[in-house]
Amino acid sequence: MKKYSFPVEGMTCASCVARVEKIVKKFENVKNVNVNLANETLTFEAEEKIDLNSIAKEIEDYGYKLKIDHIKSTSQKISSSKDDFKDEFFEKLKTDF
């Protein structure tokens, strides 16, 4: 089992958290699903053969965005940190505003 952690965009309340958790729990071989609204992260444990694109697509169908390009697992390192992701998000928000 690997532990994964991903940023999730678009969550605004406890109902959003519950919805994302419910979506991810439906997938086979996924265990210990946890969504943190304050950190905007999704963490779970899964078998090696998990289709992250399917999980991301399912979450997107409900109006949230799972950033799977920011993969973080116990056996993989990511090149950009979560702070870089947040800076990128806020810069885009300022530009749009």
mmCIF file as gemmi writes it, N, C-alpha and C atoms, coordinates in Angstrom:
data_model
loop_
_atom_site.group_PDB
_atom_site.id
_atom_site.type_symbol
_atom_site.label_atom_id
_atom_site.label_alt_id
_atom_site.label_comp_id
_atom_site.label_asym_id
_atom_site.label_entity_id
_atom_site.label_seq_id
_atom_site.pdbx_PDB_ins_code
_atom_site.Cartn_x
_atom_site.Cartn_y
_atom_site.Cartn_z
_atom_site.occupancy
_atom_site.B_iso_or_equiv
_atom_site.pdbx_formal_charge
_atom_site.auth_seq_id
_atom_site.auth_asym_id
_atom_site.pdbx_PDB_model_num
ATOM 1 N N . MET Axp A 1 ? 0.835 -1.186 0 1 0 ? 1 A 1
ATOM 2 C CA . MET Axp A 1 ? 0 0 0 1 0 ? 1 A 1
ATOM 3 C C . MET Axp A 1 ? 0.878 1.248 0 1 0 ? 1 A 1
ATOM 4 N N . LYS Axp A 2 ? 0.503 2.207 -0.816 1 0 ? 2 A 1
ATOM 5 C CA . LYS Axp A 2 ? 1.174 3.502 -0.85 1 0 ? 2 A 1
ATOM 6 C C . LYS Axp A 2 ? 0.225 4.552 -0.292 1 0 ? 2 A 1
ATOM 7 N N . LYS Axp A 3 ? 0.791 5.56 0.303 1 0 ? 3 A 1
ATOM 8 C CA . LYS Axp A 3 ? 0.001 6.674 0.797 1 0 ? 3 A 1
ATOM 9 C C . LYS Axp A 3 ? 0.154 7.833 -0.172 1 0 ? 3 A 1
ATOM 10 N N . TYR Axp A 4 ? -0.953 8.391 -0.619 1 0 ? 4 A 1
ATOM 11 C CA . TYR Axp A 4 ? -0.959 9.49 -1.571 1 0 ? 4 A 1
ATOM 12 C C . TYR Axp A 4 ? -1.562 10.732 -0.925 1 0 ? 4 A 1
ATOM 13 N N . SER Axp A 5 ? -1.11 11.896 -1.386 1 0 ? 5 A 1
ATOM 14 C CA . SER Axp A 5 ? -1.647 13.163 -0.926 1 0 ? 5 A 1
ATOM 15 C C . SER Axp A 5 ? -1.706 14.118 -2.112 1 0 ? 5 A 1
ATOM 16 N N . PHE Axp A 6 ? -2.873 14.735 -2.317 1 0 ? 6 A 1
ATOM 17 C CA . PHE Axp A 6 ? -3.081 15.623 -3.46 1 0 ? 6 A 1
ATOM 18 C C . PHE Axp A 6 ? -3.788 16.899 -3.032 1 0 ? 6 A 1
ATOM 19 N N . PRO Axp A 7 ? -3.445 18.013 -3.645 1 0 ? 7 A 1
ATOM 20 C CA . PRO Axp A 7 ? -4.23 19.239 -3.441 1 0 ? 7 A 1
ATOM 21 C C . PRO Axp A 7 ? -5.575 19.103 -4.158 1 0 ? 7 A 1
ATOM 22 N N . VAL Axp A 8 ? -6.626 19.659 -3.556 1 0 ? 8 A 1
ATOM 23 C CA . VAL Axp A 8 ? -7.966 19.663 -4.155 1 0 ? 8 A 1
ATOM 24 C C . VAL Axp A 8 ? -8.454 21.1 -4.171 1 0 ? 8 A 1
ATOM 25 N N . GLU Axp A 9 ? -8.914 21.552 -5.32 1 0 ? 9 A 1
ATOM 26 C CA . GLU Axp A 9 ? -9.445 22.91 -5.454 1 0 ? 9 A 1
ATOM 27 C C . GLU Axp A 9 ? -10.968 22.863 -5.485 1 0 ? 9 A 1
ATOM 28 N N . GLY Axp A 10 ? -11.591 23.908 -4.971 1 0 ? 10 A 1
ATOM 29 C CA . GLY Axp A 10 ? -13.026 24.072 -5.116 1 0 ? 10 A 1
ATOM 30 C C . GLY Axp A 10 ? -13.858 23.694 -3.905 1 0 ? 10 A 1
ATOM 31 N N . MET Axp A 11 ? -13.26 23.2 -2.846 1 0 ? 11 A 1
ATOM 32 C CA . MET Axp A 11 ? -14.025 22.838 -1.648 1 0 ? 11 A 1
ATOM 33 C C . MET Axp A 11 ? -14.251 24.09 -0.805 1 0 ? 11 A 1
ATOM 34 N N . THR Axp A 12 ? -15.492 24.26 -0.336 1 0 ? 12 A 1
ATOM 35 C CA . THR Axp A 12 ? -15.811 25.452 0.444 1 0 ? 12 A 1
ATOM 36 C C . THR Axp A 12 ? -16.425 25.152 1.801 1 0 ? 12 A 1
ATOM 37 N N . CYS Axp A 13 ? -16.871 23.907 2.037 1 0 ? 13 A 1
ATOM 38 C CA . CYS Axp A 13 ? -17.564 23.605 3.289 1 0 ? 13 A 1
ATOM 39 C C . CYS Axp A 13 ? -17.42 22.127 3.652 1 0 ? 13 A 1
ATOM 40 N N . ALA Axp A 14 ? -18.003 21.753 4.784 1 0 ? 14 A 1
ATOM 41 C CA . ALA Axp A 14 ? -17.932 20.372 5.258 1 0 ? 14 A 1
ATOM 42 C C . ALA Axp A 14 ? -18.656 19.41 4.312 1 0 ? 14 A 1
ATOM 43 N N . SER Axp A 15 ? -19.688 19.887 3.646 1 0 ? 15 A 1
ATOM 44 C CA . SER Axp A 15 ? -20.394 19.04 2.676 1 0 ? 15 A 1
ATOM 45 C C . SER Axp A 15 ? -19.493 18.68 1.501 1 0 ? 15 A 1
ATOM 46 N N . CYS Axp A 16 ? -18.678 19.622 1.082 1 0 ? 16 A 1
ATOM 47 C CA . CYS Axp A 16 ? -17.722 19.365 -0.001 1 0 ? 16 A 1
ATOM 48 C C . CYS Axp A 16 ? -16.732 18.284 0.422 1 0 ? 16 A 1
ATOM 49 N N . VAL Axp A 17 ? -16.251 18.385 1.644 1 0 ? 17 A 1
ATOM 50 C CA . VAL Axp A 17 ? -15.304 17.411 2.179 1 0 ? 17 A 1
ATOM 51 C C . VAL Axp A 17 ? -15.938 16.023 2.18 1 0 ? 17 A 1
ATOM 52 N N . ALA Axp A 18 ? -17.164 15.93 2.676 1 0 ? 18 A 1
ATOM 53 C CA . ALA Axp A 18 ? -17.862 14.648 2.732 1 0 ? 18 A 1
ATOM 54 C C . ALA Axp A 18 ? -18.087 14.082 1.333 1 0 ? 18 A 1
ATOM 55 N N . ARG Axp A 19 ? -18.415 14.948 0.389 1 0 ? 19 A 1
ATOM 56 C CA . ARG Axp A 19 ? -18.66 14.5 -0.986 1 0 ? 19 A 1
ATOM 57 C C . ARG Axp A 19 ? -17.386 13.939 -1.623 1 0 ? 19 A 1
ATOM 58 N N . VAL Axp A 20 ? -16.268 14.633 -1.461 1 0 ? 20 A 1
ATOM 59 C CA . VAL Axp A 20 ? -15.002 14.167 -2.027 1 0 ? 20 A 1
ATOM 60 C C . VAL Axp A 20 ? -14.595 12.838 -1.385 1 0 ? 20 A 1
ATOM 61 N N . GLU Axp A 21 ? -14.74 12.73 -0.077 1 0 ? 21 A 1
ATOM 62 C CA . GLU Axp A 21 ? -14.417 11.469 0.602 1 0 ? 21 A 1
ATOM 63 C C . GLU Axp A 21 ? -15.274 10.33 0.069 1 0 ? 21 A 1
ATOM 64 N N . LYS Axp A 22 ? -16.559 10.585 -0.1 1 0 ? 22 A 1
ATOM 65 C CA . LYS Axp A 22 ? -17.484 9.556 -0.593 1 0 ? 22 A 1
ATOM 66 C C . LYS Axp A 22 ? -17.122 9.12 -2.013 1 0 ? 22 A 1
ATOM 67 N N . ILE Axp A 23 ? -16.753 10.069 -2.851 1 0 ? 23 A 1
ATOM 68 C CA . ILE Axp A 23 ? -16.363 9.757 -4.231 1 0 ? 23 A 1
ATOM 69 C C . ILE Axp A 23 ? -15.154 8.835 -4.242 1 0 ? 23 A 1
ATOM 70 N N . VAL Axp A 24 ? -14.137 9.171 -3.472 1 0 ? 24 A 1
ATOM 71 C CA . VAL Axp A 24 ? -12.884 8.411 -3.477 1 0 ? 24 A 1
ATOM 72 C C . VAL Axp A 24 ? -13.074 7.036 -2.843 1 0 ? 24 A 1
ATOM 73 N N . LYS Axp A 25 ? -13.9 6.946 -1.812 1 0 ? 25 A 1
ATOM 74 C CA . LYS Axp A 25 ? -14.138 5.66 -1.146 1 0 ? 25 A 1
ATOM 75 C C . LYS Axp A 25 ? -14.8 4.633 -2.057 1 0 ? 25 A 1
ATOM 76 N N . LYS Axp A 26 ? -15.463 5.091 -3.118 1 0 ? 26 A 1
ATOM 77 C CA . LYS Axp A 26 ? -16.123 4.174 -4.048 1 0 ? 26 A 1
ATOM 78 C C . LYS Axp A 26 ? -15.13 3.342 -4.857 1 0 ? 26 A 1
ATOM 79 N N . PHE Axp A 27 ? -13.908 3.805 -4.989 1 0 ? 27 A 1
ATOM 80 C CA . PHE Axp A 27 ? -12.914 3.104 -5.797 1 0 ? 27 A 1
ATOM 81 C C . PHE Axp A 27 ? -12.351 1.898 -5.055 1 0 ? 27 A 1
ATOM 82 N N . GLU Axp A 28 ? -12.144 0.82 -5.813 1 0 ? 28 A 1
ATOM 83 C CA . GLU Axp A 28 ? -11.556 -0.387 -5.24 1 0 ? 28 A 1
ATOM 84 C C . GLU Axp A 28 ? -10.116 -0.133 -4.816 1 0 ? 28 A 1
ATOM 85 N N . ASN Axp A 29 ? -9.671 -0.86 -3.815 1 0 ? 29 A 1
ATOM 86 C CA . ASN Axp A 29 ? -8.294 -0.813 -3.322 1 0 ? 29 A 1
ATOM 87 C C . ASN Axp A 29 ? -7.899 0.523 -2.711 1 0 ? 29 A 1
ATOM 88 N N . VAL Axp A 30 ? -8.871 1.37 -2.378 1 0 ? 30 A 1
ATOM 89 C CA . VAL Axp A 30 ? -8.589 2.649 -1.727 1 0 ? 30 A 1
ATOM 90 C C . VAL Axp A 30 ? -9.052 2.555 -0.278 1 0 ? 30 A 1
ATOM 91 N N . LYS Axp A 31 ? -8.157 2.916 0.629 1 0 ? 31 A 1
ATOM 92 C CA . LYS Axp A 31 ? -8.463 2.828 2.059 1 0 ? 31 A 1
ATOM 93 C C . LYS Axp A 31 ? -8.003 4.096 2.771 1 0 ? 31 A 1
ATOM 94 N N . ASN Axp A 32 ? -8.517 4.296 3.968 1 0 ? 32 A 1
ATOM 95 C CA . ASN Axp A 32 ? -8.112 5.407 4.834 1 0 ? 32 A 1
ATOM 96 C C . ASN Axp A 32 ? -8.186 6.761 4.122 1 0 ? 32 A 1
ATOM 97 N N . VAL Axp A 33 ? -9.328 7.064 3.552 1 0 ? 33 A 1
ATOM 98 C CA . VAL Axp A 33 ? -9.526 8.323 2.837 1 0 ? 33 A 1
ATOM 99 C C . VAL Axp A 33 ? -9.741 9.442 3.855 1 0 ? 33 A 1
ATOM 100 N N . ASN Axp A 34 ? -9.025 10.545 3.654 1 0 ? 34 A 1
ATOM 101 C CA . ASN Axp A 34 ? -9.152 11.697 4.526 1 0 ? 34 A 1
ATOM 102 C C . ASN Axp A 34 ? -9.044 12.964 3.685 1 0 ? 34 A 1
ATOM 103 N N . VAL Axp A 35 ? -9.996 13.867 3.879 1 0 ? 35 A 1
ATOM 104 C CA . VAL Axp A 35 ? -9.982 15.15 3.174 1 0 ? 35 A 1
ATOM 105 C C . VAL Axp A 35 ? -9.905 16.247 4.224 1 0 ? 35 A 1
ATOM 106 N N . ASN Axp A 36 ? -8.989 17.182 4.034 1 0 ? 36 A 1
ATOM 107 C CA . ASN Axp A 36 ? -8.794 18.282 4.96 1 0 ? 36 A 1
ATOM 108 C C . ASN Axp A 36 ? -9.173 19.584 4.263 1 0 ? 36 A 1
ATOM 109 N N . LEU Axp A 37 ? -10.227 20.222 4.742 1 0 ? 37 A 1
ATOM 110 C CA . LEU Axp A 37 ? -10.711 21.46 4.128 1 0 ? 37 A 1
ATOM 111 C C . LEU Axp A 37 ? -9.723 22.61 4.322 1 0 ? 37 A 1
ATOM 112 N N . ALA Axp A 38 ? -9.154 22.719 5.511 1 0 ? 38 A 1
ATOM 113 C CA . ALA Axp A 38 ? -8.23 23.821 5.803 1 0 ? 38 A 1
ATOM 114 C C . ALA Axp A 38 ? -6.983 23.761 4.93 1 0 ? 38 A 1
ATOM 115 N N . ASN Axp A 39 ? -6.444 22.565 4.725 1 0 ? 39 A 1
ATOM 116 C CA . ASN Axp A 39 ? -5.241 22.396 3.901 1 0 ? 39 A 1
ATOM 117 C C . ASN Axp A 39 ? -5.56 22.152 2.439 1 0 ? 39 A 1
ATOM 118 N N . GLU Axp A 40 ? -6.844 21.939 2.131 1 0 ? 40 A 1
ATOM 119 C CA . GLU Axp A 40 ? -7.294 21.605 0.782 1 0 ? 40 A 1
ATOM 120 C C . GLU Axp A 40 ? -6.54 20.397 0.23 1 0 ? 40 A 1
ATOM 121 N N . THR Axp A 41 ? -6.483 19.317 1.029 1 0 ? 41 A 1
ATOM 122 C CA . THR Axp A 41 ? -5.777 18.122 0.592 1 0 ? 41 A 1
ATOM 123 C C . THR Axp A 41 ? -6.635 16.877 0.748 1 0 ? 41 A 1
ATOM 124 N N . LEU Axp A 42 ? -6.346 15.929 -0.108 1 0 ? 42 A 1
ATOM 125 C CA . LEU Axp A 42 ? -6.935 14.598 -0.063 1 0 ? 42 A 1
ATOM 126 C C . LEU Axp A 42 ? -5.802 13.619 0.172 1 0 ? 42 A 1
ATOM 127 N N . THR Axp A 43 ? -5.931 12.752 1.167 1 0 ? 43 A 1
ATOM 128 C CA . THR Axp A 43 ? -4.941 11.707 1.396 1 0 ? 43 A 1
ATOM 129 C C . THR Axp A 43 ? -5.656 10.372 1.471 1 0 ? 43 A 1
ATOM 130 N N . PHE Axp A 44 ? -4.998 9.348 0.956 1 0 ? 44 A 1
ATOM 131 C CA . PHE Axp A 44 ? -5.54 7.996 1.028 1 0 ? 44 A 1
ATOM 132 C C . PHE Axp A 44 ? -4.435 6.99 0.8 1 0 ? 44 A 1
ATOM 133 N N . GLU Axp A 45 ? -4.72 5.742 1.122 1 0 ? 45 A 1
ATOM 134 C CA . GLU Axp A 45 ? -3.798 4.645 0.852 1 0 ? 45 A 1
ATOM 135 C C . GLU Axp A 45 ? -4.413 3.806 -0.249 1 0 ? 45 A 1
ATOM 136 N N . ALA Axp A 46 ? -3.551 3.295 -1.142 1 0 ? 46 A 1
ATOM 137 C CA . ALA Axp A 46 ? -4.063 2.504 -2.257 1 0 ? 46 A 1
ATOM 138 C C . ALA Axp A 46 ? -3.027 1.492 -2.701 1 0 ? 46 A 1
ATOM 139 N N . GLU Axp A 47 ? -3.514 0.49 -3.396 1 0 ? 47 A 1
ATOM 140 C CA . GLU Axp A 47 ? -2.656 -0.523 -4.003 1 0 ? 47 A 1
ATOM 141 C C . GLU Axp A 47 ? -1.822 0.13 -5.106 1 0 ? 47 A 1
ATOM 142 N N . GLU Axp A 48 ? -0.813 -0.58 -5.556 1 0 ? 48 A 1
ATOM 143 C CA . GLU Axp A 48 ? 0.048 -0.071 -6.63 1 0 ? 48 A 1
ATOM 144 C C . GLU Axp A 48 ? -0.743 0.203 -7.914 1 0 ? 48 A 1
ATOM 145 N N . LYS Axp A 49 ? -1.745 -0.633 -8.185 1 0 ? 49 A 1
ATOM 146 C CA . LYS Axp A 49 ? -2.478 -0.538 -9.446 1 0 ? 49 A 1
ATOM 147 C C . LYS Axp A 49 ? -3.745 0.293 -9.284 1 0 ? 49 A 1
ATOM 148 N N . ILE Axp A 50 ? -3.576 1.572 -9.031 1 0 ? 50 A 1
ATOM 149 C CA . ILE Axp A 50 ? -4.717 2.47 -8.892 1 0 ? 50 A 1
ATOM 150 C C . ILE Axp A 50 ? -4.673 3.483 -10.035 1 0 ? 50 A 1
ATOM 151 N N . ASP Axp A 51 ? -5.834 3.745 -10.63 1 0 ? 51 A 1
ATOM 152 C CA . ASP Axp A 51 ? -5.907 4.686 -11.741 1 0 ? 51 A 1
ATOM 153 C C . ASP Axp A 51 ? -6.235 6.077 -11.201 1 0 ? 51 A 1
ATOM 154 N N . LEU Axp A 52 ? -5.218 6.883 -11.015 1 0 ? 52 A 1
ATOM 155 C CA . LEU Axp A 52 ? -5.394 8.216 -10.455 1 0 ? 52 A 1
ATOM 156 C C . LEU Axp A 52 ? -6.186 9.125 -11.387 1 0 ? 52 A 1
ATOM 157 N N . ASN Axp A 53 ? -6.051 8.902 -12.681 1 0 ? 53 A 1
ATOM 158 C CA . ASN Axp A 53 ? -6.797 9.712 -13.646 1 0 ? 53 A 1
ATOM 159 C C . ASN Axp A 53 ? -8.301 9.496 -13.506 1 0 ? 53 A 1
ATOM 160 N N . SER Axp A 54 ? -8.719 8.268 -13.227 1 0 ? 54 A 1
ATOM 161 C CA . SER Axp A 54 ? -10.147 7.978 -13.029 1 0 ? 54 A 1
ATOM 162 C C . SER Axp A 54 ? -10.676 8.679 -11.782 1 0 ? 54 A 1
ATOM 163 N N . ILE Axp A 55 ? -9.878 8.662 -10.73 1 0 ? 55 A 1
ATOM 164 C CA . ILE Axp A 55 ? -10.286 9.344 -9.494 1 0 ? 55 A 1
ATOM 165 C C . ILE Axp A 55 ? -10.405 10.842 -9.757 1 0 ? 55 A 1
ATOM 166 N N . ALA Axp A 56 ? -9.422 11.411 -10.433 1 0 ? 56 A 1
ATOM 167 C CA . ALA Axp A 56 ? -9.439 12.848 -10.743 1 0 ? 56 A 1
ATOM 168 C C . ALA Axp A 56 ? -10.645 13.204 -11.613 1 0 ? 56 A 1
ATOM 169 N N . LYS Axp A 57 ? -10.945 12.372 -12.596 1 0 ? 57 A 1
ATOM 170 C CA . LYS Axp A 57 ? -12.094 12.623 -13.491 1 0 ? 57 A 1
ATOM 171 C C . LYS Axp A 57 ? -13.398 12.59 -12.708 1 0 ? 57 A 1
ATOM 172 N N . GLU Axp A 58 ? -13.552 11.598 -11.857 1 0 ? 58 A 1
ATOM 173 C CA . GLU Axp A 58 ? -14.776 11.473 -11.056 1 0 ? 58 A 1
ATOM 174 C C . GLU Axp A 58 ? -14.954 12.685 -10.147 1 0 ? 58 A 1
ATOM 175 N N . ILE Axp A 59 ? -13.87 13.143 -9.537 1 0 ? 59 A 1
ATOM 176 C CA . ILE Axp A 59 ? -13.939 14.321 -8.658 1 0 ? 59 A 1
ATOM 177 C C . ILE Axp A 59 ? -14.271 15.568 -9.472 1 0 ? 59 A 1
ATOM 178 N N . GLU Axp A 60 ? -13.694 15.687 -10.663 1 0 ? 60 A 1
ATOM 179 C CA . GLU Axp A 60 ? -13.983 16.831 -11.533 1 0 ? 60 A 1
ATOM 180 C C . GLU Axp A 60 ? -15.436 16.866 -11.963 1 0 ? 60 A 1
ATOM 181 N N . ASP Axp A 61 ? -16.049 15.687 -12.148 1 0 ? 61 A 1
ATOM 182 C CA . ASP Axp A 61 ? -17.462 15.624 -12.523 1 0 ? 61 A 1
ATOM 183 C C . ASP Axp A 61 ? -18.359 16.264 -11.469 1 0 ? 61 A 1
ATOM 184 N N . TYR Axp A 62 ? -17.886 16.352 -10.231 1 0 ? 62 A 1
ATOM 185 C CA . TYR Axp A 62 ? -18.643 16.96 -9.146 1 0 ? 62 A 1
ATOM 186 C C . TYR Axp A 62 ? -18.225 18.407 -8.885 1 0 ? 62 A 1
ATOM 187 N N . GLY Axp A 63 ? -17.347 18.948 -9.709 1 0 ? 63 A 1
ATOM 188 C CA . GLY Axp A 63 ? -17.007 20.358 -9.621 1 0 ? 63 A 1
ATOM 189 C C . GLY Axp A 63 ? -15.754 20.701 -8.846 1 0 ? 63 A 1
ATOM 190 N N . TYR Axp A 64 ? -14.966 19.7 -8.494 1 0 ? 64 A 1
ATOM 191 C CA . TYR Axp A 64 ? -13.71 19.945 -7.766 1 0 ? 64 A 1
ATOM 192 C C . TYR Axp A 64 ? -12.549 19.578 -8.679 1 0 ? 64 A 1
ATOM 193 N N . LYS Axp A 65 ? -11.368 20.056 -8.351 1 0 ? 65 A 1
ATOM 194 C CA . LYS Axp A 65 ? -10.201 19.76 -9.177 1 0 ? 65 A 1
ATOM 195 C C . LYS Axp A 65 ? -9.128 19.1 -8.327 1 0 ? 65 A 1
ATOM 196 N N . LEU Axp A 66 ? -8.786 17.878 -8.697 1 0 ? 66 A 1
ATOM 197 C CA . LEU Axp A 66 ? -7.728 17.127 -8.023 1 0 ? 66 A 1
ATOM 198 C C . LEU Axp A 66 ? -6.445 17.313 -8.824 1 0 ? 66 A 1
ATOM 199 N N . LYS Axp A 67 ? -5.415 17.812 -8.19 1 0 ? 67 A 1
ATOM 200 C CA . LYS Axp A 67 ? -4.142 18.079 -8.86 1 0 ? 67 A 1
ATOM 201 C C . LYS Axp A 67 ? -3.247 16.851 -8.75 1 0 ? 67 A 1
ATOM 202 N N . ILE Axp A 68 ? -3.408 15.898 -9.683 1 0 ? 68 A 1
ATOM 203 C CA . ILE Axp A 68 ? -2.621 14.667 -9.622 1 0 ? 68 A 1
ATOM 204 C C . ILE Axp A 68 ? -1.2 14.868 -10.116 1 0 ? 68 A 1
ATOM 205 N N . ASP Axp A 69 ? -0.92 16.003 -10.752 1 0 ? 69 A 1
ATOM 206 C CA . ASP Axp A 69 ? 0.452 16.27 -11.161 1 0 ? 69 A 1
ATOM 207 C C . ASP Axp A 69 ? 1.32 16.635 -9.955 1 0 ? 69 A 1
ATOM 208 N N . HIS Axp A 70 ? 0.71 16.81 -8.78 1 0 ? 70 A 1
ATOM 209 C CA . HIS Axp A 70 ? 1.427 17.089 -7.535 1 0 ? 70 A 1
ATOM 210 C C . HIS Axp A 70 ? 1.484 15.83 -6.675 1 0 ? 70 A 1
ATOM 211 N N . ILE Axp A 71 ? 1.743 14.685 -7.303 1 0 ? 71 A 1
ATOM 212 C CA . ILE Axp A 71 ? 1.743 13.397 -6.604 1 0 ? 71 A 1
ATOM 213 C C . ILE Axp A 71 ? 2.742 13.401 -5.46 1 0 ? 71 A 1
ATOM 214 N N . LYS Axp A 72 ? 2.264 12.866 -4.349 1 0 ? 72 A 1
ATOM 215 C CA . LYS Axp A 72 ? 3.126 12.721 -3.188 1 0 ? 72 A 1
ATOM 216 C C . LYS Axp A 72 ? 2.834 11.344 -2.594 1 0 ? 72 A 1
ATOM 217 N N . SER Axp A 73 ? 3.768 10.449 -2.639 1 0 ? 73 A 1
ATOM 218 C CA . SER Axp A 73 ? 3.586 9.144 -2 1 0 ? 73 A 1
ATOM 219 C C . SER Axp A 73 ? 4.84 8.826 -1.213 1 0 ? 73 A 1
ATOM 220 N N . THR Axp A 74 ? 4.803 7.756 -0.456 1 0 ? 74 A 1
ATOM 221 C CA . THR Axp A 74 ? 5.951 7.427 0.375 1 0 ? 74 A 1
ATOM 222 C C . THR Axp A 74 ? 7.161 7.035 -0.457 1 0 ? 74 A 1
ATOM 223 N N . SER Axp A 75 ? 6.926 6.599 -1.692 1 0 ? 75 A 1
ATOM 224 C CA . SER Axp A 75 ? 8.055 6.169 -2.515 1 0 ? 75 A 1
ATOM 225 C C . SER Axp A 75 ? 8.399 7.166 -3.618 1 0 ? 75 A 1
ATOM 226 N N . GLN Axp A 76 ? 7.66 8.274 -3.707 1 0 ? 76 A 1
ATOM 227 C CA . GLN Axp A 76 ? 7.918 9.253 -4.753 1 0 ? 76 A 1
ATOM 228 C C . GLN Axp A 76 ? 8.058 10.641 -4.139 1 0 ? 76 A 1
ATOM 229 N N . LYS Axp A 77 ? 8.914 11.438 -4.714 1 0 ? 77 A 1
ATOM 230 C CA . LYS Axp A 77 ? 9.073 12.823 -4.292 1 0 ? 77 A 1
ATOM 231 C C . LYS Axp A 77 ? 8.473 13.706 -5.383 1 0 ? 77 A 1
ATOM 232 N N . ILE Axp A 78 ? 7.968 14.87 -5.011 1 0 ? 78 A 1
ATOM 233 C CA . ILE Axp A 78 ? 7.468 15.787 -6.01 1 0 ? 78 A 1
ATOM 234 C C . ILE Axp A 78 ? 8.434 16.954 -6.124 1 0 ? 78 A 1
ATOM 235 N N . SER Axp A 79 ? 8.431 17.551 -7.307 1 0 ? 79 A 1
ATOM 236 C CA . SER Axp A 79 ? 9.389 18.617 -7.535 1 0 ? 79 A 1
ATOM 237 C C . SER Axp A 79 ? 8.916 19.951 -6.972 1 0 ? 79 A 1
ATOM 238 N N . SER Axp A 80 ? 7.624 20.199 -7.013 1 0 ? 80 A 1
ATOM 239 C CA . SER Axp A 80 ? 7.14 21.469 -6.491 1 0 ? 80 A 1
ATOM 240 C C . SER Axp A 80 ? 6.399 21.237 -5.192 1 0 ? 80 A 1
ATOM 241 N N . SER Axp A 81 ? 6.574 22.12 -4.25 1 0 ? 81 A 1
ATOM 242 C CA . SER Axp A 81 ? 5.955 21.96 -2.944 1 0 ? 81 A 1
ATOM 243 C C . SER Axp A 81 ? 4.522 22.461 -2.961 1 0 ? 81 A 1
ATOM 244 N N . LYS Axp A 82 ? 3.816 22.193 -1.897 1 0 ? 82 A 1
ATOM 245 C CA . LYS Axp A 82 ? 2.447 22.645 -1.764 1 0 ? 82 A 1
ATOM 246 C C . LYS Axp A 82 ? 2.39 24.167 -1.724 1 0 ? 82 A 1
ATOM 247 N N . ASP Axp A 83 ? 3.401 24.799 -1.127 1 0 ? 83 A 1
ATOM 248 C CA . ASP Axp A 83 ? 3.441 26.258 -1.088 1 0 ? 83 A 1
ATOM 249 C C . ASP Axp A 83 ? 3.544 26.836 -2.491 1 0 ? 83 A 1
ATOM 250 N N . ASP Axp A 84 ? 4.328 26.19 -3.361 1 0 ? 84 A 1
ATOM 251 C CA . ASP Axp A 84 ? 4.434 26.637 -4.749 1 0 ? 84 A 1
ATOM 252 C C . ASP Axp A 84 ? 3.073 26.543 -5.429 1 0 ? 84 A 1
ATOM 253 N N . PHE Axp A 85 ? 2.355 25.464 -5.14 1 0 ? 85 A 1
ATOM 254 C CA . PHE Axp A 85 ? 1.027 25.273 -5.714 1 0 ? 85 A 1
ATOM 255 C C . PHE Axp A 85 ? 0.097 26.391 -5.271 1 0 ? 85 A 1
ATOM 256 N N . LYS Axp A 86 ? 0.106 26.722 -3.979 1 0 ? 86 A 1
ATOM 257 C CA . LYS Axp A 86 ? -0.761 27.775 -3.453 1 0 ? 86 A 1
ATOM 258 C C . LYS Axp A 86 ? -0.38 29.131 -4.048 1 0 ? 86 A 1
ATOM 259 N N . ASP Axp A 87 ? 0.927 29.418 -4.165 1 0 ? 87 A 1
ATOM 260 C CA . ASP Axp A 87 ? 1.366 30.672 -4.76 1 0 ? 87 A 1
ATOM 261 C C . ASP Axp A 87 ? 0.848 30.789 -6.194 1 0 ? 87 A 1
ATOM 262 N N . GLU Axp A 88 ? 0.952 29.694 -6.928 1 0 ? 88 A 1
ATOM 263 C CA . GLU Axp A 88 ? 0.481 29.652 -8.309 1 0 ? 88 A 1
ATOM 264 C C . GLU Axp A 88 ? -1.02 29.936 -8.362 1 0 ? 88 A 1
ATOM 265 N N . PHE Axp A 89 ? -1.773 29.303 -7.456 1 0 ? 89 A 1
ATOM 266 C CA . PHE Axp A 89 ? -3.222 29.47 -7.397 1 0 ? 89 A 1
ATOM 267 C C . PHE Axp A 89 ? -3.59 30.92 -7.099 1 0 ? 89 A 1
ATOM 268 N N . PHE Axp A 90 ? -2.937 31.528 -6.1 1 0 ? 90 A 1
ATOM 269 C CA . PHE Axp A 90 ? -3.259 32.896 -5.727 1 0 ? 90 A 1
ATOM 270 C C . PHE Axp A 90 ? -2.845 33.9 -6.798 1 0 ? 90 A 1
ATOM 271 N N . GLU Axp A 91 ? -1.765 33.65 -7.491 1 0 ? 91 A 1
ATOM 272 C CA . GLU Axp A 91 ? -1.366 34.527 -8.596 1 0 ? 91 A 1
ATOM 273 C C . GLU Axp A 91 ? -2.416 34.508 -9.697 1 0 ? 91 A 1
ATOM 274 N N . LYS Axp A 92 ? -2.921 33.326 -10.015 1 0 ? 92 A 1
ATOM 275 C CA . LYS Axp A 92 ? -3.969 33.204 -11.027 1 0 ? 92 A 1
ATOM 276 C C . LYS Axp A 92 ? -5.238 33.91 -10.552 1 0 ? 92 A 1
ATOM 277 N N . LEU Axp A 93 ? -5.556 33.766 -9.275 1 0 ? 93 A 1
ATOM 278 C CA . LEU Axp A 93 ? -6.737 34.411 -8.706 1 0 ? 93 A 1
ATOM 279 C C . LEU Axp A 93 ? -6.624 35.925 -8.803 1 0 ? 93 A 1
ATOM 280 N N . LYS Axp A 94 ? -5.434 36.465 -8.464 1 0 ? 94 A 1
ATOM 281 C CA . LYS Axp A 94 ? -5.218 37.912 -8.554 1 0 ? 94 A 1
ATOM 282 C C . LYS Axp A 94 ? -5.349 38.392 -9.996 1 0 ? 94 A 1
ATOM 283 N N . THR Axp A 95 ? -4.803 37.632 -10.927 1 0 ? 95 A 1
ATOM 284 C CA . THR Axp A 95 ? -4.868 37.996 -12.336 1 0 ? 95 A 1
ATOM 285 C C . THR Axp A 95 ? -6.323 38 -12.815 1 0 ? 95 A 1
ATOM 286 N N . ASP Axp A 96 ? -7.065 36.973 -12.44 1 0 ? 96 A 1
ATOM 287 C CA . ASP Axp A 96 ? -8.475 36.898 -12.837 1 0 ? 96 A 1
ATOM 288 C C . ASP Axp A 96 ? -9.291 38.032 -12.24 1 0 ? 96 A 1
ATOM 289 N N . PHE Axp A 97 ? -8.944 38.428 -11.019 1 0 ? 97 A 1
ATOM 290 C CA . PHE Axp A 97 ? -9.657 39.501 -10.346 1 0 ? 97 A 1
ATOM 291 C C . PHE Axp A 97 ? -9.415 40.833 -11.037 1 0 ? 97 A 1
